[in-house]
Amino acid sequence: MSEFIITLASSSDKAIDENNEDEIKRIIHIYCEEIEALNVLEDKSYGYYILGNLWSKLREIEHDKNINKVWNLEQKEVFKEIYYFRKAIQQSNFKDLDLSIQLATYVNLGNVFSHYGRTINAIKYYDKAIALKIWHKDVVNHPNYFMALINKGLALEYYSELDYDNRHKEFFIKFAYKSFKEAVSIIDNYLEKSNLDKEYYQNIKENIISKLKWYEEQFFNEELENIDYFLNYKTNFSENENEYRKWCLSNKLFLNSLNDLGNYDITTHDPLNLPNLITKIEEGFPKVVTNFNQLKQEFITYRHLLFEGIYEKTQKYYNKETSIPDDYDYNLYDINVEKIKMAFRGFYSIFDKIAYFLNEYLILNMNKNQIYFSNIWYEYKNHQKIGIKNIFNKSENLALRGLYLISKDLFDDKQKEFFEVLEPEAQKINDIRNHLEHKFISIKLFNSELLDTEERERNLSISQDELEEKTIHLAKLVREALIYLSFSVHN
């Protein structure tokens, strides 16, 4: 670690501990560009982590000043916090950082997503923190480890409140119990060996024990202790179907909230629908149900098309008499690659259809030719954005907030607001989409980064592995959005 980063970390910690808002803002203003310009990747990753912590403290200070800001949809501090923690994780050497920094980054990112309403994403990052135990046994001795377990338990409780399916609620509550109970045993061990923040962690332990007692009053011990058993339902599918379903399960691509609890066979189907709706007789069958059915069917179709493109390789008889000259440019021309491209375009198109759904359901009365997932949230005057629509900004609907935060993961080249985007890879995903829809894209046999700059600018070039990775990422984002869309109607 360089002297620059060590000094920056020390001054940042001091400003945070002293609650010094002016000093925190000064550090961010002075050092933000310097961190971006760092050449040593380890320093850069740590630098982004520091920036994430500084913005996190500013969020806390803002909310202390005015508690009502917690429910504001537009929160600059939250967005910057997410952006920089993600940047830290996406550096190639993030895993070389001290274990405590890795843990803290995952937990902090999970916390901010949980705070805002992207519960599914929060659980993902808590799980990443907890999974560090697989490679580092001593990670359990760190406070951030048992805090990951506790905060995951809280996120599971929030999830149970969002889900309209009462059969699912019980599983989320029982998994929360399991997470809390594991955390208590680890806190006990920590308190025996350390005096650091002992009173703070003792209070946390007592609060969690109170929760455990409540759970134990509601359920039989057998139900709480053997939760995995109740989910361990074995399915019988053909070999091909089994491979497909296992792939969906491991990538958490089922439209089934229980898939977020783990890879259990019982979750290998798509039960997600809209909750029960009440309408007037003269209005007939709710149009939004029909619209949601289409969204669901399209997602499932693109999901299978993606699987086919990656694993169920179509035989090349279709090309038997087709002349495709070798362009000596290491390009792939293949029906399976085209399936992945179609899946990518299809997944992306669902976002704007979600916006159309919201316009119909919430009666926003937007111009139907100008409805996009990026602009559904805002009021406009003379084609200029003037703020968040009141129906969203004053809402305490966590699922709806989660949907809005997903919209911030998609780069909108029409609005030219890149830094408002919270996903560092958003512009690359948007570039792929634009080239697939309107231009040309070359799928290379090797890593596209090996190409010279002129070649990359002339024609967007990526490897097949990168195309597959970005399409799976997009599929997960759409799946999360569809779940929040359903839950937002329920809440």
C-alpha positions in Angstrom: 0.0 0.0 0.0 1.4 3.4 -1.0 2.1 6.2 1.4 -0.5 8.3 -0.4 -3.3 5.8 0.4 -2.2 5.2 4.0 -2.3 8.9 4.6 -5.6 9.3 2.9 -7.1 6.4 4.9 -5.9 8.0 8.1 -7.3 11.4 7.4 -10.6 10.0 6.2 -11.0 7.8 9.3 -10.3 10.9 11.5 -12.9 13.0 9.6 -15.5 10.3 9.8 -14.9 9.6 13.5 -15.2 13.3 14.3 -18.4 13.7 12.2 -16.6 16.5 10.4 -18.8 17.2 7.3 -16.7 20.0 5.9 -13.5 17.9 6.1 -15.2 14.9 4.5 -16.3 17.1 1.6 -12.8 18.6 1.3 -11.2 15.2 1.1 -13.6 14.0 -1.6 -13.1 17.2 -3.6 -9.3 17.1 -3.5 -8.6 13.4 -3.8 -11.4 12.0 -6.0 -9.5 12.7 -9.3 -6.2 11.6 -7.9 -7.7 8.2 -7.0 -9.1 7.8 -10.5 -5.6 8.5 -11.9 -3.8 5.9 -9.7 -1.8 3.3 -11.6 -1.4 0.8 -8.9 -4.6 -1.3 -8.9 -4.4 -2.2 -5.2 -4.2 1.5 -4.3 -7.1 2.3 -6.7 -9.4 -0.3 -5.2 -8.6 0.8 -1.6 -9.1 4.4 -2.8 -12.6 3.7 -4.1 -13.4 2.0 -0.8 -12.3 5.1 1.1 -14.5 7.3 -1.1 -17.4 4.9 -0.5 -17.0 5.3 3.2 -16.8 9.1 3.0 -20.1 9.3 1.0 -21.7 6.8 3.5 -20.9 9.1 6.3 -22.3 12.1 4.4 -25.5 10.1 3.9 -25.7 9.5 7.7 -25.1 13.2 8.4 -27.8 14.2 6.0 -30.3 11.9 7.5 -29.5 13.0 11.0 -30.2 16.6 9.9 -33.6 15.7 8.4 -34.9 12.2 9.0 -37.5 12.7 6.2 -34.8 12.6 3.6 -34.5 8.8 4.2 -37.6 8.4 1.9 -36.4 10.8 -0.8 -36.0 8.9 -4.1 -33.1 11.1 -5.2 -30.2 10.8 -2.7 -26.9 11.9 -4.1 -24.9 10.5 -1.1 -26.5 7.1 -1.5 -25.8 7.0 -5.3 -22.1 8.0 -4.9 -21.7 5.5 -2.0 -23.0 2.6 -4.2 -20.9 3.7 -7.2 -17.6 3.8 -5.4 -18.0 0.6 -3.4 -18.9 -1.1 -6.7 -15.8 0.4 -8.3 -13.7 -1.0 -5.5 -15.1 -4.5 -6.0 -14.7 -4.4 -9.8 -10.9 -3.7 -9.7 -9.1 -6.9 -10.8 -7.1 -7.0 -7.5 -9.9 -6.4 -5.1 -9.3 -9.9 -3.7 -5.8 -9.0 -2.8 -6.9 -6.4 -0.4 -6.9 -7.1 3.4 -9.7 -9.4 4.3 -11.3 -6.9 6.6 -11.6 -4.4 3.7 -13.2 -7.0 1.4 -15.7 -7.8 4.2 -16.4 -4.2 5.0 -17.0 -3.4 1.3 -19.5 -6.2 0.7 -21.3 -5.5 4.0 -21.5 -1.7 3.4 -22.8 -2.2 -0.1 -25.4 -4.7 1.2 -26.4 -2.1 3.8 -27.0 0.7 1.4 -29.0 -1.5 -1.0 -31.1 -2.7 2.0 -31.6 0.8 3.2 -32.9 1.9 -0.2 -35.1 -1.0 -1.1 -33.0 -3.3 -3.4 -33.4 -6.2 -1.0 -32.4 -8.9 -3.5 -29.2 -7.1 -4.3 -28.5 -6.5 -0.6 -28.7 -10.3 0.1 -26.4 -10.9 -2.8 -23.6 -8.8 -1.2 -24.2 -10.2 2.3 -23.8 -13.6 0.8 -20.5 -12.6 -0.9 -19.2 -11.5 2.5 -20.3 -14.7 4.2 -18.8 -16.8 1.4 -15.3 -15.5 2.2 -15.3 -18.1 5.0 -14.8 -20.8 2.3 -11.3 -19.5 1.5 -10.4 -17.8 4.7 -11.5 -19.7 7.8 -10.4 -17.0 10.2 -12.8 -14.5 8.6 -15.4 -15.5 11.2 -13.4 -13.7 13.9 -14.0 -10.4 12.3 -17.0 -8.3 13.4 -18.0 -7.5 9.8 -18.6 -11.3 9.4 -21.2 -11.6 12.0 -22.7 -8.2 11.0 -23.1 -9.7 7.5 -25.1 -12.5 9.1 -27.2 -10.1 11.2 -27.9 -7.7 8.3 -28.7 -10.6 6.0 -31.3 -11.7 8.6 -32.8 -8.3 8.6 -32.9 -8.1 4.8 -34.7 -11.5 4.8 -37.3 -10.1 7.2 -37.8 -7.1 4.8 -38.1 -9.6 1.9 -40.8 -11.5 3.8 -42.8 -8.3 4.2 -42.6 -7.4 0.5 -43.6 -10.8 -0.8 -47.3 -11.3 -1.4 -47.1 -15.1 -1.2 -47.8 -16.1 2.4 -46.3 -19.6 1.7 -43.0 -17.9 0.9 -43.0 -15.4 3.8 -42.6 -18.2 6.3 -39.4 -19.5 4.6 -37.8 -16.1 4.6 -38.6 -15.6 8.3 -37.1 -19.0 9.2 -33.9 -18.3 7.2 -33.6 -15.0 9.0 -33.7 -17.0 12.3 -31.0 -19.3 11.0 -28.8 -16.3 10.1 -29.4 -14.6 13.5 -28.6 -17.7 15.5 -25.3 -18.3 13.7 -24.4 -14.7 14.3 -25.0 -14.9 18.1 -22.7 -17.8 18.6 -19.9 -15.9 16.7 -20.5 -12.7 18.7 -20.1 -14.7 21.9 -16.7 -15.9 20.8 -15.7 -12.4 19.7 -16.7 -10.8 23.0 -14.6 -13.4 24.9 -11.5 -12.5 23.0 -11.8 -8.8 22.3 -12.6 -5.6 24.1 -12.9 -3.5 21.0 -16.4 -1.9 20.9 -17.5 -4.5 23.4 -20.5 -2.6 24.7 -21.7 -1.9 21.1 -21.6 -5.5 20.1 -23.0 -6.6 23.4 -26.1 -4.5 22.8 -26.4 -5.9 19.3 -26.2 -9.4 20.7 -29.0 -8.7 23.2 -31.3 -7.3 20.5 -30.7 -10.4 18.3 -31.4 -12.7 21.2 -34.7 -11.0 21.8 -35.6 -11.6 18.1 -34.6 -15.3 18.5 -36.9 -15.7 21.5 -39.8 -14.2 19.5 -39.2 -16.6 16.7 -39.0 -19.6 19.1 -42.4 -18.6 20.5 -44.0 -18.6 17.0 -42.6 -21.9 15.6 -41.7 -25.4 16.7 -38.0 -26.0 17.2 -38.1 -28.7 14.5 -39.3 -26.1 11.9 -36.6 -23.6 12.8 -33.7 -26.1 13.1 -34.4 -28.1 10.0 -35.4 -25.4 7.5 -33.2 -26.9 4.8 -35.1 -30.2 5.0 -38.4 -28.6 4.2 -36.9 -27.1 1.0 -35.0 -30.2 -0.1 -37.6 -31.4 -2.4 -36.2 -33.5 -5.2 -37.4 -32.9 -8.8 -37.5 -35.4 -11.7 -36.8 -33.9 -15.1 -35.2 -35.2 -18.3 -31.5 -34.8 -18.5 -31.7 -31.8 -20.8 -34.4 -30.1 -18.7 -32.5 -30.8 -15.5 -29.3 -29.1 -16.9 -31.4 -26.1 -17.9 -33.1 -25.8 -14.5 -29.9 -26.3 -12.6 -28.3 -23.5 -14.6 -31.3 -21.1 -13.9 -31.1 -22.1 -10.2 -27.4 -21.5 -9.8 -27.6 -18.1 -11.6 -30.8 -17.2 -9.6 -32.8 -16.6 -12.7 -36.2 -18.2 -11.7 -39.1 -15.8 -11.2 -39.4 -17.2 -7.7 -38.4 -15.3 -4.6 -37.3 -18.5 -2.9 -34.5 -18.7 -5.4 -32.8 -15.9 -3.4 -32.6 -18.3 -0.4 -30.3 -20.7 -2.2 -30.1 -23.5 -4.8 -33.0 -25.6 -3.7 -34.8 -27.9 -6.2 -38.2 -26.8 -4.9 -37.6 -23.4 -6.4 -37.0 -24.6 -10.0 -40.2 -23.0 -11.4 -41.6 -19.5 -12.0 -44.6 -18.9 -9.7 -44.3 -15.1 -9.7 -47.5 -13.3 -10.6 -49.3 -10.2 -9.6 -51.0 -10.3 -6.2 -54.8 -10.4 -6.1 -56.4 -7.3 -7.5 -59.9 -5.8 -7.0 -61.5 -4.0 -9.9 -65.0 -2.8 -10.8 -67.2 -5.2 -12.7 -67.6 -2.8 -15.6 -63.8 -2.6 -16.0 -63.5 -6.3 -16.8 -60.3 -8.3 -16.5 -57.4 -6.1 -15.3 -55.3 -5.2 -18.2 -52.2 -5.1 -16.0 -52.5 -8.8 -15.4 -52.3 -9.4 -19.2 -49.3 -7.1 -19.4 -47.5 -8.8 -16.6 -48.2 -12.2 -18.2 -46.5 -11.0 -21.3 -43.5 -9.6 -19.4 -43.1 -12.9 -17.6 -43.4 -15.0 -20.8 -40.9 -12.8 -22.6 -38.3 -13.1 -19.8 -38.7 -16.9 -19.7 -38.3 -17.1 -23.5 -35.1 -15.0 -23.5 -33.8 -16.9 -20.6 -34.1 -20.2 -22.4 -32.7 -18.7 -25.6 -29.6 -17.6 -23.6 -29.2 -21.1 -22.2 -29.4 -22.6 -25.7 -26.8 -20.2 -27.1 -24.4 -21.1 -24.3 -25.0 -24.8 -23.8 -27.3 -26.4 -26.2 -25.2 -25.8 -29.3 -27.3 -26.0 -32.5 -25.7 -28.2 -35.1 -24.2 -26.3 -38.0 -26.3 -28.0 -40.8 -28.0 -24.6 -41.2 -24.7 -23.3 -42.6 -23.9 -26.3 -44.8 -24.4 -24.4 -48.1 -24.0 -20.9 -46.8 -20.9 -19.0 -47.9 -19.3 -16.9 -45.1 -15.8 -15.9 -46.2 -13.0 -15.9 -43.7 -12.3 -12.2 -42.9 -9.1 -13.1 -41.1 -10.3 -11.0 -38.2 -10.9 -13.7 -35.6 -14.7 -13.1 -35.7 -17.3 -15.7 -34.8 -20.3 -16.2 -37.1 -22.5 -18.7 -35.4 -26.2 -19.3 -34.7 -25.5 -19.9 -31.1 -23.9 -16.5 -30.7 -26.9 -14.9 -32.5 -29.2 -16.5 -29.9 -27.2 -14.8 -27.1 -27.5 -11.5 -29.0 -31.2 -11.9 -29.4 -31.5 -12.7 -25.6 -29.5 -9.6 -24.8 -31.8 -7.4 -26.9 -34.9 -9.0 -25.6 -33.9 -8.6 -21.9 -33.1 -5.0 -22.5 -36.5 -4.3 -24.1 -38.3 -5.5 -21.0 -37.3 -2.4 -19.0 -39.2 0.0 -21.2 -42.2 -2.4 -21.0 -42.0 -2.2 -17.2 -42.2 1.6 -17.5 -45.3 1.2 -19.8 -46.8 -1.1 -17.1 -46.2 1.5 -14.4 -47.8 4.2 -16.6 -51.0 2.1 -17.0 -51.2 0.9 -13.4 -50.4 4.2 -11.7 -52.3 6.3 -14.3 -49.4 8.6 -14.9 -50.9 9.7 -18.3 -47.5 10.0 -20.0 -47.2 10.2 -23.8 -47.2 6.5 -24.8 -44.6 7.2 -27.5 -42.2 8.6 -25.0 -42.3 6.1 -22.1 -38.9 4.7 -21.1 -37.6 3.0 -18.0 -35.2 6.0 -17.5 -37.8 8.8 -17.7 -41.0 7.3 -16.1 -39.9 8.6 -12.7 -39.5 12.3 -13.6 -41.6 15.4 -14.2 -40.6 17.3 -17.4 -41.2 20.9 -18.5 -40.2 22.0 -22.0 -38.3 18.7 -22.4 -36.2 19.4 -19.3 -36.2 17.3 -16.2 -37.5 19.3 -13.3 -37.7 16.6 -10.5 -39.1 13.3 -9.3 -42.9 12.8 -9.7 -44.6 13.2 -6.3 -46.3 9.8 -6.6 -42.8 8.2 -6.4 -40.9 10.7 -4.2 -43.5 10.5 -1.4 -44.0 6.8 -1.6 -42.8 4.5 1.2 -43.1 1.5 -1.2 -39.7 -0.2 -0.8 -40.3 -2.4 -3.9 -41.0 0.7 -6.0 -37.8 2.3 -4.7 -35.9 -0.8 -5.6 -37.2 -0.5 -9.2 -36.1 3.2 -9.4 -32.6 2.2 -8.2 -32.4 -0.4 -10.9 -33.2 2.3 -13.4 -30.0 4.0 -12.2 -28.0 1.0 -13.3 -28.9 1.6 -17.0 -27.0 4.2 -18.9 -29.3 6.5 -20.9 -27.4 8.0 -23.8 -30.4 10.2 -24.6 -30.1 12.1 -21.3 -26.3 12.2 -21.1 -26.2 11.7 -17.3 -23.5 9.1 -17.0 -22.3 9.8 -13.5 -25.8 9.5 -12.2 -25.5 5.9 -13.2 -24.5 3.7 -10.3 -23.2 0.7 -12.3 -19.6 1.2 -13.5 -20.3 -1.2 -16.4 -23.5 0.5 -17.5 -22.0 2.4 -20.4 -20.4 -0.8 -21.8 -23.8 -2.6 -21.6 -25.5 0.3 -23.3 -22.8 0.3 -26.1 -23.4 -3.4 -26.7 -27.2 -2.8 -26.9 -26.8 0.1 -29.3 -24.4 -1.8 -31.6 -26.7 -4.8 -31.6 -29.7 -2.7 -32.5 -28.3 -0.1 -34.9 -24.7 -0.8 -35.9 -22.4 -3.8 -36.0 -20.7 -5.8 -33.3 -17.9 -8.3 -33.7 -17.7 -11.3 -31.4 -14.0 -12.3 -31.1 -12.3 -15.6 -30.5 -10.1 -13.9 -27.9 -10.3 -11.2 -25.3 -11.2 -7.9 -27.1 -8.9 -5.9 -24.9 -6.0 -7.4 -26.9 -7.2 -5.5 -30.0 -5.7 -2.1 -30.8 -7.7 1.0 -29.9 -8.4 1.9 -33.6 -9.9 -1.5 -34.2 -12.1 -1.3 -31.0 -13.4 2.2 -32.1 -14.1 1.1 -35.7 -16.4 -1.7 -34.7 -17.4 -2.7 -31.2 -15.6 -5.9 -30.4 -16.0 -8.2 -27.5 -15.3 -11.8 -26.8 -18.0 -14.5 -26.6 -17.2 -14.9 -22.9 -17.8 -11.2 -22.3 -21.1 -11.3 -24.3 -22.3 -14.2 -22.2 -21.3 -12.6 -18.9 -23.0 -9.3 -19.8 -26.2 -11.0 -20.9 -26.4 -13.1 -17.7 -25.9 -9.9 -15.7 -28.7 -8.2 -17.7 -31.0 -11.2 -17.2 -30.4 -11.0 -13.4 -31.2 -7.3 -13.4 -34.5 -7.9 -15.3 -35.5 -10.8 -13.0 -34.9 -8.5 -10.0 -37.0 -5.7 -11.7 -39.9 -8.1 -12.4 -40.0 -9.3 -8.8 -40.0 -5.7 -7.5 -42.7 -4.8 -10.0 -45.0 -7.5 -8.7 -44.2 -6.6 -5.0 -44.8 -2.9 -5.7 -48.4 -3.7 -6.8 -48.8 -5.7 -3.5 -47.4 -2.9 -1.3 
